[in-house]
Amino acid sequence: MTSLFEYAPAPESRSIVDVRPSYGLFVDGEFTDGTGSTMKTVNPATEEVLSEVTVGSSEDVDRAVRAARRAFTRVWGPMRPADRGKYLFRIARLLQERAREFAVLESLDNGKPIRESRDFDVPQAAAHFFHHAGWADKLDHAGLGPAPRPLGVAGQVIPWNFPMLMLAWKIAPALATGNTVVLKPAETTPLTALLFAEVCQQADLPPGVVNIVTGAGETGRSLVAHPDVDKVAFTGSTEVGREIARSVAGTQKRLTLELGGKAANIVFDDAPIDQAVEGIVRGIFFNQGHVCCAGSRLLVQESVHDELLASLQRRIGTLRIGDPLDKNTDIGAINSAEQLVRIRELSEIGEAEGARRWQPECTLPDRGWWFPPTVFTDVSAAHRIARDEVFGPVLSVLTFRTPDEAVAKANNTTYGLSAGVWTEKGSRILSITDRLRAGVVWANTFNEFDPTSPFGGYKQSGYGREGGRQGLAAYLQGDDR
């Protein structure tokens, strides 16, 4: 994209990562062949086939669940909590030691810029294991009921947008509370989960405590429906979340769902414009907009609309799109051809419904799946791009006049995952955030995460919390909060 400065390429080397030609499943502490077929995992930036992985069958899932049950009954469940914590600390340290390897593999398999994998995804994953390691022997003092006990076997299904971080969000609290795990990574991004399996071996984690079964939708359904799974945790689309909720209804399984979002990023007329623009860019273009809590609806007070929009467009013009392994890259590749089709379709619908599309001048790579950062103006709440989750680098801009109108427009959504407020008045921040129906609200920032803080939503964004003390409760008996 256009810039005042010219950047020489600064590619990260791929040599640190040894990607195997094919991978089996990780069951009972060992890599093993599955009984299902295989599928290819592809680099979204080049369409290069990286490896072949096994599609776990229902028999494979059953084998993994039985291994998890044995480990829970014989080893992990009876183990002293302080000793469980030592394993989590060991895993966290190994993630730090192998951080560059994980970051490169994440960018290869997912398409996100190496700068994000290196500076956010992997450090946050390690931080979650460190945080939960500290909780392992303190559960009696967490206010989660007397003598809290683990549930048993947790079946966990994670998405493709933050493969490593979502793995940590799921596995760390489950292990800290004494549960064992069967994890199914996303179909398009299984490689860092399989590398994590090597970390489990390196940490001498007892066999069966963590099992990783790769595959597609049927593999996930088999895991969710397995009768010996005590807890289901899912992050992904609202449509699949509904299917899972129906599947576990009437059973004794505990369920947490972290689903879609259509977050409002609200900018008042007294907000620092330059700071707000940086927050808007981070809110919607971070990870190519593949973020469930992305600030995809920008609500701007009318009196500063023109000034803010001009500043935002200037800033977007400096973003660099291209090779995810280039350290100068700001926006990487769309994760899959299917997701690119959805982004294009919703953008075309936005124009057809009367919204104005703006995109900076840029040259997209010849191979791979790419979509430029996009801003829609003249958007109303009735437009589909203001209602549907695009899950891409597409921003819809709406205006408001009063704080009451801002709150009404922000809450006018079927989702309720996150929101942002930009103003210099602390009293306004408190007043507005108290009225927003969103699980997470950022003030004068956006997309900031910490393992000590709970994360989750309302309405079609799911239920339950991950992270913090509240995230532990979903993996313990006797507390349904």
N, C-alpha and C positions, 0 to 999 in steps of 0.2 A: 504494500500500500504506500501511498505518498508519505514522505517524511522529510523533515529538515535535514536529517542525517542519513548517511549511507552506512549500512552495517555489513561487515564482512561475515560470511557464514561462520557459525561457531557450533559445529555439530558435536553432540555427545557420541562417544565411541560405542558401538554395539558389541565390542569384543568382550566386555565384562560378562555378558550373558551367554550361557550355553543352552540354547533351546534344542531340546531333543526332537528327533523326527516324529516321534509318537509318544503318547502318554497313556498309561492305564489309569486305574482308580487307586485311591489311597485308602485302604481298608485294614483295620487292625494293625496299624503301624507299618505296613508294607505297601509298596506299589504292586498292584496285581492286575492281571488281565480281567476285563469284563466279559460278560456274555452277550452284550449288545453290539451294535454296529459302531462305526467311527464317523467323526465329522471333522471338517477342517476349520482351523481358526486362522483368521486373515488379518494382515496389517491394513487398517483402514486408509492409511496415507498412500499406500502403494498397490493395494490389492494383492500383495505377495502372500502366499500361503506360508504361515510360520510353522505349523505343526498339525498333526492329527491327534485327536483326543477321543477317548471312548465315550459312547453314549450309554450311560448306565441304564440297565433294564430293571424291571421290578424285582428280579432275583438278586441283582447287584445291590439294590437298595435294601432288600431284606437282609442280605449278608452284612452290610454296613451297620444297620440298626442292631442286629444281634451282637456285633462286635462292641458297639457303644453300650449296649445293655450289660454285657459281661464286664466291661471296664468300670461302669458305674457301680455295679453290685459288688465287685471283688476288690477294686483298687481305688478308683477316684472318689467314690462316695464315702468310704470309710477313712480315707486319708485325712490326716490332721490339716485343718485349714491353712496353717502357717506353711506347711510343706507344699500345698497347692499353690500358694502365693509365690513360692520360690520358683516353681516352673514358669509361672507367668512372667516373673522378673527376667528369667533366663531367655524366654522368647522375645521379650521387649529388647533386651540387649542385642540379641542376634539380629533382630530387624534393623537396629541401628548400625551394626557392623556390616550388614549386607544391603544397606540402604541404596547405594548407587545401583547395585544389581537389580533390586526390586523396581527402582524408578525407571530404569531403561526398559525393562520388560513391560512395565505398566504402559509406557508410552507406545511401545511397539504394538501391543495387543489391543490397546484402547483407542489410540489416536490423539490423546491429550498432550499438550506441550510438556517437554521434559522439565521445564521450570516449575510447573504445577506438581508433577509427580515427585520431583526432588524436594521441593520446598513445602509442600502441603500434604499430599496423600500419604507418603511413607512416614514422615515424622509424626503425623497425626495417628497413624496406625500404631506406631510404637508407643505413643503417649497413652493411647487407650489401654494397652497391655500394662504399662507401668501403673496407671491409675487403678485399674481393677486388681492388679496384684496387691496393692495396698489395702484393698477392701477385703481380701480373702479371709483374713483372721479377725475381722472387726464387724462381721455381720450381726452379732448379738447386740451391738451398740448402734445399729443403723436406724433404729426405730421402725423396723419391719416386722415386729411381733416377737414373741418369746421363742427362743431357740429356733430360728428360721432354718428350714431344711430344703435341700434341692428337690426339683421336680423329677429328674431322671434323665431321659434322653431328649435332646432338643433337635428338631429338624429345622434347618435354616436355609432359606432361599434368598440369594442376593442378586442385585442388578448389575448391569454392565457399565454404569456411569462412573462409579468409584469402587472398582473391584476390591482393591486392597483395604481401603478404609471401611467399606461395608463388612468385609470379613472380620476386621477387628471389632467393629461395633457389635457384631453378633457373637463371635467366639469368646472374646475376653470376659464379658459379664457371665456368660454361661459357665465357663470354667471356674471363674472366681467364686461362684455360688455352689460349686460342687456337681454341676451337671456334665454330661458328656454330649458330644455333638456329631451330627451328620450334616455336612454342609454341601449344598448344590450351588456352585458358581454359575454365572450367566453363560448362556450358550456361546456368545461371541467373545467373552473375555475370561477364559478359564486358567490362563497360564500363571498368573501370580498366585492363585490359590494352590496350584500344584507345586510352585516353588515354596510356598508356605509349608506344604507338607514336608519338604526337605528340612525346613527349620524345626518342625516338630520332632523329626528324627534326630537332628543335631542336638536338640535340647533334651533328648532322652525322655520325652513325654511318654508315659506308659501307653502301650498299644491299645487302640480302640477308643482312647479319650477324644481324639479328633479324627474323623473320617471324612474324606472328600470324594463325592461322587459327581462326576461331570455328566453333562447331558443337556437335553432341551426340555420342552414343556412336559412331556410325558414322564420324564425322570422326576421332575419337581412334583407332579401330581402323585406319583407313587410314594414319594417321601411324605408329603402332607397327609396322605390317606393311610399311611402305615399304622396298624393298630397298636404298635408298641412305642410310638412316639408320644411323649407326654406334653411337649411344648412345640408350637410352630411359630417361627418368626419370619416375616416376609417383608422385604422392601422392593417396591416395583410399581407397576401401573395399578390404577384403581380398578380396572376391569378384572385383572387377575386376582387382585385382593378380594373382590366380591366373590369370585369363584372359590377361593380358599375359605372364606368365611362360611359359605354354604357347605363346603366339604366337612368342616369340623363342627358345624352346628349339631347339637344333640350328643356330642361326645364329651369326654372329660378333659380334652386337650385345652391347654391354655394357648392364647393367640395374641400376638401383637402384629399390627399392620402399619407400615409407614409407606404411604401411597403418594399420589400426585399432588401437584400444587399449582397455584396461579397467583403468586404473591404480588401484593401492591407495595410499591416503593414510593412513599409520599414525600414530596418536596414542598415545604412552605416558603413563603416569600422572604423570610428572614434567614433562610439557610445559606451557608457559605457555598456559593455556586461551584467553585473549583473542587472543593471537597465532595460536594454532592455528585458531581459528574464522575469523579473517580469511583464513588460508591455505586453509581448506576452501572458503569462499565463492569465493575467487579460483579455486580449483582446479576447481570444477564449474559455477559460474554465469558465469564469464568467457565472453563471446561466445555466450551462451545455451547453454553446454555443447557448442557445435559445435567441439569441440577433440579431436583424436585422442588427445592425451595427458591429457585431462581426468581429474581425480581423482574418478572416478565411484563408486569403492568406498571407503567410509570405514571403516577398521578401528580401533576404539577399545578401549583396555584397560578391562576390566569395571569397575574401581574408580572410573573417572571418567566412565563412560558417561552417567549421568543428568545430571551437572553440565554436561558438554560439550554434550549434546543440547539442554538448556534454553537455554544461551547461544547455541547455533547458531540455534535457532528464533527467539529474540529478534532476532538480527542479521538473519535473513532477512526478518523483518517490517518492517525499515527499508528494504529494497531497493525501488527504484522501477521499475516496468515500464511501458513506453509508447513514445512517439514517439522513434525513434532519433536524430533531429536535436536533441532537447532535451538540453542539456548536463547536466541533472540525472538523466537516465535511467541506470539501472544494467543493466537487462535489456531488450533490444530484441526484434525480431520473429524468429520462426522463419523460416528462409530460404525454404522452399517449402511448398506444400500437401502434397506427397508426404512430406516429412520430418515434418511435423506429424502426419500419419496414423501414421507409424511410432512416434513418441514416445507417442502416445495408445494405440496397440495394446499396446506393451510395458508401459506403466503399468497398463493394465487386466489384462494377464496377471499382473503383480506382485501385484495385489490378489486375483485369482482363485487364485493359488498360496498365499495366506495372509499375505503381507506387509501391513503397515499403512502406508497413504499419509497423509502430512501435507502440507498446503499452507496458506500464509498467506491471510488474507482479502485479496482484491484484486479490482479491477474491470478486466477486460481491455477493450481498445478494440473497438469494434463491427466495424471492418473490419481486414483483414489476418490474419496467421497468428500466433497467440500461444499460449504455454503457461506457466503460472505455475511458479516454482521449487518443486520437489517433493522431499520426503524420505521414503524408505521405511525403516521399522524392522522388527524381527523378521524379518530377511532371513537366509537360509542360503546357503551356497555353491551349492546346487542350484537356487536360483531363477534364472529366466532374466534378471531385471533385474540379477543379480549376475554373469551370464556373458556376456550379449549387449551389444554396444555400442549404447547408446540414442542417442547423439549429440544430446543435448538436456539441459535443466536438471533432470536427475533424479539424485538421490543415493541410493545404497544403503548402509545402515549395518549393519555386522557387528561382533561383539565378539571379543576374545581375552583370554587370561589370562597367557600367557608369551611371551617374545620368539620362542621356537621356533615356537609356534602362529601368531604374527603372520607370520613368514616363510613358513610353510607355506600359510597362507590367501592371502597376497599372491601367491605363485607359482602358486596353483591357478587358472590361467587359460590359455587358448590364446594369449593375447597377451603381449607383453613390451616395451612401448614406454617406459613411465615409471612412477615411483613417488615417494612422499614419505615422509619420516620426521620426526616431531616429538618431540624429547626434549632435555633440557638436558645430557645426558651425551655428550661428544664420542666417548668410547670406544664407546658403544652405537651412535652414528651409523655409525662405521666398521665395526663388526661386522655390523650389519644390512644396510647398503648392499652390503657385500661378498657377501652371500648372496642378494640380490634379483636375479632374472633379468629385468632391465629395462635398456634402453639408456641411460636418463637417470634419475637419482635426485636429488631435491631434498632438502636438509636444512633444516628450519625455515623453509621457504618453498615456493612452488609456482608453476609456469608462469612461470618466469624464463628469458629467452632472451638469447643473445649470439652475434653472428656468429663469434666466435673459438672457440666451443665446438661440438663435433660433436653432431649429433642423429640418432637412428635407433633401431631396435628389434631384437628377436629374435622367433623363432617366427612367428606369424601377423601380427605387426606389421611384417614385411618384412625387408629386409637392405640394407646399405650405409649410409653416413653422409652428412649434409649439414651444411655449416658447418665452420669450423676448417680446419686443415691436412688432416685426414682426408677432408673433403668434396671436396678438389681431386683426390684420387687417382682418383676414379670418372670423371674427364674426361680422363685422361692415359693414354697407351700405356705398356706395360711394367710396370705395377704393378696387381696384382689384389687388393690388400688391401681 
